[in-house]
Amino acid sequence: MSALDVEEFIQQNRALAEQVETFRGYWESEKQWQARREFLLRNISEYKSQQLDPLLALSMVWANNVFLGCRYSTELLEKVKEMAEGIVVVDAPVFKTRDEIVKKQQGR
């Protein structure tokens, strides 16, 4: 789903789009929100409207991993990466683990 597809989906599903907008955190930048909103819109049909908490949690796991470098279990990261397949985040930060930094320092 490209940015154009997202906007088209929003135009065709106004009520759903307005509901999703209520899930934005005040701390999210426009860039972070656009990506997490796309994650939500891509996956919301898999969840009943009264049971959105798991989807919201998964969207935060994905966003925290992409934008903050938070680490989670392999199984959880595989799940959210699969759910986010095709979402393009321009200029996403790149994080190195402590082990990668130590290994690089030892190689000098």
C-alpha positions as YAML, in Angstrom:
chain: A
units: angstrom
residues:
- id: 1
  name: MET
  ca: [0.00, 0.00, 0.00]
- id: 2
  name: SER
  ca: [1.74, 3.16, -1.15]
- id: 3
  name: ALA
  ca: [1.07, 6.61, 0.32]
- id: 4
  name: LEU
  ca: [-1.35, 7.20, -2.54]
- id: 5
  name: ASP
  ca: [-3.13, 3.92, -1.77]
- id: 6
  name: VAL
  ca: [-3.39, 4.89, 1.89]
- id: 7
  name: GLU
  ca: [-4.97, 8.24, 1.02]
- id: 8
  name: GLU
  ca: [-7.39, 6.56, -1.39]
- id: 9
  name: PHE
  ca: [-8.34, 3.99, 1.27]
- id: 10
  name: ILE
  ca: [-8.94, 6.80, 3.77]
- id: 11
  name: GLN
  ca: [-11.17, 8.65, 1.31]
- id: 12
  name: GLN
  ca: [-13.24, 5.52, 0.74]
- id: 13
  name: ASN
  ca: [-13.42, 4.54, 4.43]
- id: 14
  name: ARG
  ca: [-13.97, 7.85, 6.22]
- id: 15
  name: ALA
  ca: [-15.46, 6.44, 9.46]
- id: 16
  name: LEU
  ca: [-12.67, 3.90, 9.85]
- id: 17
  name: ALA
  ca: [-10.04, 6.52, 9.08]
- id: 18
  name: GLU
  ca: [-11.50, 8.86, 11.68]
- id: 19
  name: GLN
  ca: [-11.47, 6.04, 14.25]
- id: 20
  name: VAL
  ca: [-7.82, 5.26, 13.47]
- id: 21
  name: GLU
  ca: [-6.89, 8.95, 13.86]
- id: 22
  name: THR
  ca: [-7.99, 8.75, 17.50]
- id: 23
  name: PHE
  ca: [-5.18, 6.24, 18.14]
- id: 24
  name: ARG
  ca: [-2.39, 8.75, 17.45]
- id: 25
  name: GLY
  ca: [-0.18, 9.41, 20.45]
- id: 26
  name: TYR
  ca: [0.63, 13.04, 21.21]
- id: 27
  name: TRP
  ca: [4.33, 12.09, 21.23]
- id: 28
  name: GLU
  ca: [4.33, 10.73, 17.67]
- id: 29
  name: SER
  ca: [5.92, 12.84, 14.98]
- id: 30
  name: GLU
  ca: [4.09, 13.15, 11.67]
- id: 31
  name: LYS
  ca: [6.54, 10.67, 10.12]
- id: 32
  name: GLN
  ca: [6.02, 8.11, 12.89]
- id: 33
  name: TRP
  ca: [2.26, 8.53, 12.84]
- id: 34
  name: GLN
  ca: [2.00, 8.15, 9.05]
- id: 35
  name: ALA
  ca: [3.87, 4.84, 9.24]
- id: 36
  name: ARG
  ca: [1.95, 3.51, 12.25]
- id: 37
  name: ARG
  ca: [-1.36, 4.66, 10.74]
- id: 38
  name: GLU
  ca: [-0.55, 2.66, 7.60]
- id: 39
  name: PHE
  ca: [0.26, -0.36, 9.80]
- id: 40
  name: LEU
  ca: [-3.12, 0.00, 11.52]
- id: 41
  name: LEU
  ca: [-5.06, 0.49, 8.28]
- id: 42
  name: ARG
  ca: [-3.38, -2.53, 6.67]
- id: 43
  name: ASN
  ca: [-4.29, -4.82, 9.56]
- id: 44
  name: ILE
  ca: [-7.47, -3.45, 11.11]
- id: 45
  name: SER
  ca: [-9.75, -5.72, 9.07]
- id: 46
  name: GLU
  ca: [-8.26, -8.70, 10.94]
- id: 47
  name: TYR
  ca: [-9.58, -7.38, 14.27]
- id: 48
  name: LYS
  ca: [-13.11, -6.74, 15.51]
- id: 49
  name: SER
  ca: [-13.70, -3.11, 16.46]
- id: 50
  name: GLN
  ca: [-14.20, -4.03, 20.13]
- id: 51
  name: GLN
  ca: [-10.90, -5.98, 20.17]
- id: 52
  name: LEU
  ca: [-8.41, -3.46, 18.82]
- id: 53
  name: ASP
  ca: [-6.07, -3.45, 21.83]
- id: 54
  name: PRO
  ca: [-3.88, -6.29, 20.46]
- id: 55
  name: LEU
  ca: [-3.56, -4.48, 17.12]
- id: 56
  name: LEU
  ca: [-2.69, -1.20, 18.83]
- id: 57
  name: ALA
  ca: [-0.06, -2.97, 20.93]
- id: 58
  name: LEU
  ca: [1.44, -4.66, 17.87]
- id: 59
  name: SER
  ca: [1.53, -1.34, 16.02]
- id: 60
  name: MET
  ca: [3.46, 0.21, 18.93]
- id: 61
  name: VAL
  ca: [5.89, -2.73, 19.01]
- id: 62
  name: TRP
  ca: [6.55, -2.24, 15.30]
- id: 63
  name: ALA
  ca: [6.93, 1.55, 15.61]
- id: 64
  name: ASN
  ca: [9.15, 1.26, 18.69]
- id: 65
  name: ASN
  ca: [11.39, -1.20, 16.85]
- id: 66
  name: VAL
  ca: [11.61, 0.90, 13.68]
- id: 67
  name: PHE
  ca: [11.92, 4.37, 15.19]
- id: 68
  name: LEU
  ca: [13.48, 3.78, 18.61]
- id: 69
  name: GLY
  ca: [15.42, 0.55, 18.11]
- id: 70
  name: CYS
  ca: [13.57, -1.30, 20.87]
- id: 71
  name: ARG
  ca: [14.20, -5.04, 20.90]
- id: 72
  name: TYR
  ca: [11.61, -7.75, 21.41]
- id: 73
  name: SER
  ca: [11.45, -11.51, 21.11]
- id: 74
  name: THR
  ca: [12.25, -12.97, 17.71]
- id: 75
  name: GLU
  ca: [8.73, -14.37, 17.36]
- id: 76
  name: LEU
  ca: [7.08, -11.03, 18.10]
- id: 77
  name: LEU
  ca: [9.34, -9.12, 15.72]
- id: 78
  name: GLU
  ca: [8.69, -11.65, 12.95]
- id: 79
  name: LYS
  ca: [4.95, -11.22, 13.46]
- id: 80
  name: VAL
  ca: [4.98, -7.41, 13.29]
- id: 81
  name: LYS
  ca: [7.42, -7.34, 10.38]
- id: 82
  name: GLU
  ca: [5.09, -9.64, 8.47]
- id: 83
  name: MET
  ca: [2.16, -7.38, 9.33]
- id: 84
  name: ALA
  ca: [4.15, -4.34, 8.14]
- id: 85
  name: GLU
  ca: [5.37, -5.91, 4.91]
- id: 86
  name: GLY
  ca: [5.41, -3.28, 2.18]
- id: 87
  name: ILE
  ca: [5.38, -0.24, 4.45]
- id: 88
  name: VAL
  ca: [8.19, 2.07, 3.40]
- id: 89
  name: VAL
  ca: [9.70, 4.30, 6.07]
- id: 90
  name: VAL
  ca: [11.92, 6.91, 4.45]
- id: 91
  name: ASP
  ca: [15.09, 7.74, 6.40]
- id: 92
  name: ALA
  ca: [14.36, 5.27, 9.18]
- id: 93
  name: PRO
  ca: [17.05, 5.38, 11.86]
- id: 94
  name: VAL
  ca: [19.63, 2.59, 11.88]
- id: 95
  name: PHE
  ca: [20.50, 1.13, 15.26]
- id: 96
  name: LYS
  ca: [23.46, -0.98, 16.32]
- id: 97
  name: THR
  ca: [23.33, -3.37, 19.22]
- id: 98
  name: ARG
  ca: [25.85, -3.14, 22.04]
- id: 99
  name: ASP
  ca: [27.37, -6.39, 20.78]
- id: 100
  name: GLU
  ca: [27.89, -4.91, 17.30]
- id: 101
  name: ILE
  ca: [29.58, -1.83, 18.76]
- id: 102
  name: VAL
  ca: [31.86, -3.91, 21.02]
- id: 103
  name: LYS
  ca: [32.78, -6.22, 18.16]
- id: 104
  name: LYS
  ca: [33.70, -3.24, 15.98]
- id: 105
  name: GLN
  ca: [35.83, -1.74, 18.79]
- id: 106
  name: GLN
  ca: [37.65, -5.05, 19.29]
- id: 107
  name: GLY
  ca: [38.44, -5.24, 15.56]
- id: 108
  name: ARG
  ca: [40.45, -2.03, 15.69]
...
